[in-house]
């Protein structure tokens, strides 16, 4: 066991928890809370990106997973199960995909709650708020009734859980640990320096 690598993982985990604590402490009950959290979530998900084999014409090639692939896999694997199991009133069971389209493509990359145009995002599939519960199906909420409400404090707690689950998985999976550390070292989050 490489103690240095475990120390780096612990340092990273502590750093991210400090940022989440800042977001929570400094919350003003606005969309900015979710912008910061969405950027953090996108960063965590990107740490898990791997190369996958794809068939191109008659041969197989390696390529990096798309943002949608690594983001939805991250939600399904590391978030509480309620996210992958959530079913909209219209019967869709695609909350991780809607989170990708709305939180990552919309808020983090386009400063909008409207996801990527022409994609698989449904306008209004996610509403954000500062109430008590989480994963609440909205009652006749505009623009449709197949909306889920993500409230900030429960949602940030679920992102913390995902971070903890990711670090625990890395401790028992040497390849995941090395990928995480390689990416964290190459592109450390703001102000984190691993020596």
N, C-alpha and C positions, 0 to 999 in steps of 0.2 A: 504494500500500500504506500502510495506516495503522499506523505503528510503535507508537503508543500501544495499539491493540487487540492487536497481537502481544505487547507487553509485558504486558498484562493477562492474556492467555492463558497466557503463560509463568509469570507470578506465580501464577496459579491452579493450573497443573500442578505447580509446585514445592511449593505449599502442600499439595495433595492427596498428593503423594509423601511429604512430611514426616509427614502423618497416617498413611499406610500404614506408614512406617518406625516410628512410635510403636506402632502396633498390633502389628507384628512384634516389636519390641524388648520390649514389655511383655506379650507373650503369656504366659499362665499355663497354657495347655493346657486351657482350659475353653470352654464355649459362649459366654461373653462375648466372646471373640475374634471369633466369627462374628456376634454381634449388632452390634458396631461395624462390621464389614466389610459386613454386609447393609444397614445404614443408609447407609453411604457409597455402596454400589452403587446403592441406590434413588435417592439424590440425583443421582449421575452420570446414570443413565438418565432421570430427570425433566428434565434439562437439554435433552434432545433432543425433548421433547414438542412436537407441532405440531397445528395445526387441520386437520381433514380434512372433506371433503364427505361427507355422508350423505343418503340419500333418506328423507324423512319424509313419509309419505302420498304426495302428488303433487308435492312440491317438494324441492329440495336445500337443505340447511342446513349451515353450518359448525359443528363442535363440536371440542373438544379430544379428542385420543386418550385412551383409557382407560389406566389404569395397566398393565393386561395388554398392551395394544398397544405402548406406548412401551418398556416393560421388555423384552419379548421381541424387539422390533426391535433394541434396543440390544445384547442378548446376541448375536443373529444377525449383526449388522453389525460390532461392535467387539471381541468376544471371539475368542480363537483358534477356528478352524474346528471343532475337535474337539467343542465344545459344541453347535453346530447339527447336527453329524453323528452325535452319540452316539445309539445305539439300545439301548434296554432289552432284556432277555431276552424280555419279552413282546411285542416287536416295535414298541413305541411309540418314536417319534422326536420326543419332545417335552420334552427336557431344559430348554430355555429357559422353557417354560410351567411345568414343575415347579419351576424356580428361582424364578419369579414367585410361585407359590402357597406354596412352603415358606420361601424366604429373605425375600422382600419381605412377603407377606401374613402369613406365619407368624412368623418371627423378628423382623423390623423393626416390624411393626404389631400383632402379637398376643402377642409374647414366648412363642412356642410353635413347635415343629417341625411341628405340624399346621396345614396351610394353611387357607384360607378354607372354611368349611363349605358344602357343596352346590356347590362349584365344580368345576373340572376337575383339581384336585390329587388325587394319590393318596397316601394316608398311607403313609409309609415309602419314597417314591420317592427321597428324598435322605437320606443319613446324613452327619453331619459328624464329622471326626476330626482328629488331629494327627500322622498318619503321613507317609510319604515321597511316595507317588505321588498322582495325581489322576485323577478320572473312572474310578475302579476299580469294575467291576461287583462287587457283594457276592456272596459265595458262600453261598447258603442263609441269608441274614441275615433275622432277624425284622423286620417281620412277614411278609415275602415275599421272593422271590428276584429281584425286579425293582427292586433298589435300587442307586443309584450312591453311591459314597463320595467326598465332597469333603474333601480334607485341607487344612488351613489355609495352610501356606506355599506349596504350589503354586497354591492358589486365589487367595491375595492377589497372587501374581506375575501371574496371569492378569487380575486386576482392574487391576493396574498397566499391563499391556499394553493393556487396553481403554481406559484413560485416555489413554495415549500415542496410540493409534489415533484416538480422538475428537478430540484436540487437532490432530493432523496433518490430519484431515479438515476441521476448522474453518479451518485456515490456507489451504486451497485452495477452500473453499466460503464465500463472503462471507455468504450468508444463514444458514448454520449458525453461523458465527462471531458474527454479530450476535445470533442467538437465544441462544446460550450466554452471551455477555457481558451481554445484557439480563437474563437470569435470575440470573446470578451477582451482578450489581449489585443486583437487587431482593431476592434472598434469599441473601446470601453465607453460605458455610458458617461454622461456629463460628470466631470470632476473625479471619477474613479480611476485611480492609478494602482495597478497591481505590480508589485516589484518582486 
